[in-house]
Amino acid sequence: MKKLFEKDLEGRLDERGATDARDPTDERDPTFDKGPVYVLYKQDWEESERGWGVRPDGCLLHKDMADSKAFRESYWAGMPREVPDEYDRESGEPKLVVVPKELYDSVVESDNSIRLCQHSCWEFGL
């Protein structure tokens, strides 16, 4: 699927989180003339383990930036003051991604955030 960048989508989302942002002239685009495109904020996470290093550890999908920020604040507020031997942390900044309607609906039904393992992120092309 053609990559859509946040600057292209900003301000174009309706109340469902859907947008019509696509190239209407590109018939090779799988979303060509197929209705709304559903977008979520994706936050990549990585696992850090003392003695082993860092590795990708899936992603969190959020309906909006406020949900992403609230999750991160809650997560870090619950962490001990000393660095544990093993913990997860954000990797990069949240970004908008196009998702199937079913995945979008799952996020909305689950209080606006869900966690996917690394394999599921790859399965959905995230």
Protein Blocks (a to p, Z undefined) as FASTA:
>chain_A
ZZddfklmgopacfkopafbdcfklmklmkgonbjaddddddddddddehjapcdebjad
dfblklmmmmmmmmmmmpcfbdcfbdcddehjdddddddfklmmmmmmnoopacddfklm
mmnoZZ
